[in-house]
Amino acid sequence: MARKLTELQRIPTSGARAVEAFAVDGRELLAIPQLALDAPGTPAGMNGGDSNTDLLILQKQQGGYTPFATLPAPGGEDAEFFVIGTRKFLAVACIRTGHGPYEYSTESFVYEWKDGRFELFQAIPTFAAKQWKYWSIGDRHFLGLAQGVALPQFKERNPSSVIFEWDGEQFVEFQLIPSQWAYNWHPFELDGQYYVAHADHVTESILYRWDGSRYLPHQSLLENSGRAFAHFTADGETYLVVAGLAEPPSVLRWAGGQFVAASKLEGLGAREVRVVEQDGRIYLIRVNFILGTPADPETALTSQVYAWHDGEFLTIAEFPTTGGTDVEVLNGAFEFVVSNALSADVRFATETVVYALSDGED
């Protein structure tokens, strides 16, 4: 079942933490938040560097992605594009400012597209922000903020994650979601019910259920080290992939109103997973971050593309990542973009890579 994986483009980035592809006014754009720049004369380290970074926005041209714009986004962790009515927004999560010591109490930004450019719409106080995720229920619009870092010096001011709601004019706090070191959200609908999964590094990753007025805990998904989720339906069954840095990713099956264990994928270090459905086939792209510890990380890893076959995922292609953080699937052919946050020698300057997957062995 092997497939051919072709590298299409390398984009110079520094501490790239996410990739977000979107279209606006006929432009195909790619947003890449960057955590840090390498500080001259300082030792290598994944938690160091200079946080004075910009969000990169690139435009797809005939020869690949080229620079289009930059936006202020110090300590950039995530970018989320979404549309409410006719208005187009880009939310950027900023984890910190400074170049050591770092300040995690900062602001994250929501930009709005106007007259061919993004303009600042709302600055929201955040603490160690990791991810924004937009979703809607009926005519209600939500923006989830995953945030926090559970270190001893921040014990007294480490906040919960927050779900914001659009009130017609701006985003306002709607509900707090208990967390300590949150990473991710994954909203989906199942059997006419709305759910959102919330990933946390040091405490449980939990699936929440919408009761018509707020989100209630429904099921624990992972004890700790939670990073990301993906769901899909195959042969009439619904599955949820749960990825954690310190555990092999689990494939859970929906049964009797709960997710139950179905299978596991081999290996540790998973940071992101993304389902792709094409030509009647189901694929899963897995991006691996690091092995070891932040103080001594192994960043040069192998990440995978799987295909669903006879009730399980089988590896069909592999690709190198160095501190891999995110994957975004592009429209049209099976092309995807992978962000790398660290080089093999644990520096921030590295590259984000565009791939194409096709039939035939590599």
N, C-alpha and C positions, 0 to 999 in steps of 0.2 A: 504493500500500500504506500510505498515511499513516493514522495512528491518532490518536484524540483523547486528550490527556493533561490530566487535571484535577487541580488542586492541592486537597487535602483539608484539610491542617492545617499550620501552622508552629509549631514547638516552639522556644522560646528556649534556646540552648545557647552554650557558650563553648569554642572550640577542639575541637569534637566530632570524634573520630577514628574512631568506629565506631558501628554500630547492631546490636543483637542482639535478635531477637524470639523469645519462648518462652512456653510455657504451663505453669503449675504450680498445682495445687489449684484448678482451674477459673478461674484468673486468666490473662488474656492480657497479658503484660508486655513492655516494651521497655527495654533497658539501653543507655545512651549514656555512654561514657567521655569525659572532657574533658581536653585537654592543659593548658590554661592560662587564666587570667583576665587581662584587661587591667590593667596596673599604672598607676595614675594618674600623669600627668606624665612618662611615658616615651614615646620615639618608637615608631612602628609598626614591627613586625618579626615575621616568622613564627616565629622561634626565641627570642623573648623571653617576657615575661609572668610571671605568678605561678603556680607549679605546685601551689599548695595548693588542689586541686580535689576534687570528689566525683564519683562515678559516679551518674548520674541513673537511676532506675527509674520508669517510667510504666506506668499500667494503662489498658487499652482500655475505655472506657465508651461509652455510646450516642452521645455527641457528639464522641468522639475520645479521644486519650490525655491522661490527667491525672496529676499527680504522685502517686506511691505511696510511694517511699522514696529515700534516698540512702545510699551506702556510701563510706567513705574510699578514695580512689584517686588520690593525687597524680600529676600528669603522666600522666593516663589515656590509654592508646593503644588498648586492645582489651578486649572482653568476650566470653566463650565459655561458653554454657550447655550442660551435658551431664548424662547420667544413667548411673549404674553400679548395676545392680540396681534397688533401690528408692530409692537415694540420689540427690539432685539437687544439682548443683554449679554455681557461676558463677565462672569464673576471670577475673581482671582483670590486664592487663599495665600496669605503671607505668614510664614511660621515665626519669623524673627527679624530683628534689625541689628545693625552693628557688625563689628568684626572681632569680637572677643574683648571683654565679656559681651554676651548677647542679651537683648531684651525681647522676651516672648510676648509681653503685653504690647500689642501693636494694633494696626488696622489692616483689614482686608477690604478689597474694593469690588464694587459692582460698576462696570462701565456700560454705557449705552451707545449704540450705533446711531450716529446722526451725521448727515451730510458727508458720507463717505469716510468717516473716521469714528473711533471710539472716544467718548468723552466721559469723564468721571460723573457717575450718577449718585452713588452712595458709598460712604466710608463707614465700615462697621467695626467696632472694637472687637478684637479677637485675642485669643491666647494660644500660641503654638498651633495655629490653624493648619489643618492637613488637607481637607477636602470640602468643596461645595458640590452639592448634587441637587438638581432641580427635578421636581415631579409635580403632577397635578392630580386632583380628585374632583371630577366634575368641573365646576367653574372656580374651584379654589386652587391657588398656586403656592407651592411650598419650596423653600430653599434650605436644605439641610447643611449645617456646618459641623464637621468633625474636627475636634480640637482637643488640646490638653497635652501635657507631658508630665508623667509621674516621677519627678525627681525630688529628693528630700528638700531642696531649697525652695521648691514651689508648692509645698504641701498645703500651705494656707491660702493660696490664691489660684490653685488649679481648678478650672471650671468644668462643668458638664458640656456635652455637645448640645447644640441648639437647633430646633426646627423653626425657621422664620416663615411668615406668611405674607403674601402680597395683599396690602389693604387698598389697592387702587392707586396709591401714590408712592409707596415705598415698602420695603420689607421690615416687618416688625416681629418681635419675639413672640412665638406661639407656644412652644413646649420645650422644656429641658429634657434631655435624654441622659441618664446617668452614665458617666464614662470617666476614665482616668487618662487614657492615652489613645484617643480615637483616630481612626485612619480612613474610614470609608462608609458609604451608604450604598444600598442597592434596592430601589423600589420596584415592585412588580404587582401584578394582579393575578389572582388564582381563585378559581371557583366563585367568581363574583365578589371576592373579598380583596381589599387592598392591604399589602404588606410592605414593610421596609426592613431590610437587614442592616445592622449597624456593627462595624468591626472595631475591636479594641485590642490594644497590644498587651495590657497587663491584667485585664479582667475579662469577663465573658463577652463573646460576640453574640448578640441576641437578635432574634427575629421578632419584630413588633407588628401588631395587627391593628388596623383602623377600626374603631367601634362606631364611627359616625361623627364623633366630636373630638377624639384625640387618639394617640397611639398607646396601646397596652402591650406589655411583654407577652409574647406567645410561646417562644421556645428558645432555649439555649442552643447555639450552634457550634461553639468552640470555646474551650476553657480559657485560652489566652493566645497571644501572638497573632490575633486576627488581622488580616490585610484586605481581602477582597472577595467578591462573590460574582457568580454568573448563573443564570438559569436558562433552561431550555425544555422543550417538550419533544419526546420521541416515542413512537409506537403507543400513543395515548397516555403516556406517563409523563409527569413533570419532575424535573430534577433540579437540584441546586448544588453548584460547586462552591465549596467553602475553602478558601486558601488562607493559610497561616504561615508565618515565617519559620516557626520551629516545629511544625507538624506537616506530614505529607498532605497535600490537598485531598479533601474528601468529596465524593460524589454521593449526595443524599437524594432519596426518592420520596415523593409526597405520598403518604398513605394514612388514611384515617384521620386527616386533619393535622398531621405532623410530618416532618421530614425524618426519615429513617435511613440508616447507613446502607449504602448499596455497594460502593467500592472505594478504593483509594488509588491515587496516582503516586508513583514512586518519587522519592527525593524531597529535600528540604529547600527552604529559601524562597518560596513563591511569594511574589509581591503583587502581581496582577494576573487576572484571568479574563478572557473575553471569548464569548461564543460567536461563531460566524455560521450562518445558514446560507448555503449556496448550492444551486442545482439539485435540491432535494437532499443534500448531505449536511451533516452537522459537524462542525469543527470547533476545537478549543485551542486558543493561543494562550500559552503560559509564559510569563516573564519572571525570571528569578533575579533576586536582589543581591544578597550576600550569604555566605556561610561564615561561621565563627562568631566573633563578637565585634561590636563597634570599635573597640580599642585595637583589635587585630583582625580586620575583616578580609575574607577572600572574596574579591569582587568579580574575577574573571570566571564566569560560569557558562553553562550551556542551558538555553531555554528551548521550549518545545512547541510544536504544533501537533495536535492530536485529531484523529477522526473517530467519530462514533460508529462502532461496528459490533453488531450482535450483543448490545447491552453493555458495552464498555468502550473506553477511549484507548485507542492504539496510536503510538507515536508514528507519525508519517514524515516529519522533518524536524531538524534542529538548527539552531542558530546561536552564535556567541553573543553574550551580553556582559557588560561590565557595570555592576551596580544597576541592573535593569529596574526601571520603575513603573513604566506604563506602556500600553499598547492601544493604538487607535486604528480601526478598520476604515479604509477609504471606500468611497462609492465606486460602483462599476466592477472592474476585475478584482480578483482576490489580492488586493494590495493592503499592506498595513505598515504602520510607523511605530518604532520602538524607541523609547527614550532611555538613555543611559546616563546615570548620575555621577558615576565615578570611573576613572580609568583603572587599568590593571594595577597601577602603582598608587592607587588611592588619591589621585588628584581629581579636581573637578572638571578640568578641561577635557572633554571627550566629544563624542558625536552621537547624534540621533540618526537612526538608520531607517530608510524606506525599503521594504521588501515586496516581492511579488511571488505568489505561490502558484504553480502550474502543474499540469500532469507530466509524468515522466520522472525518472529517478535523477537525483542530483549528482 
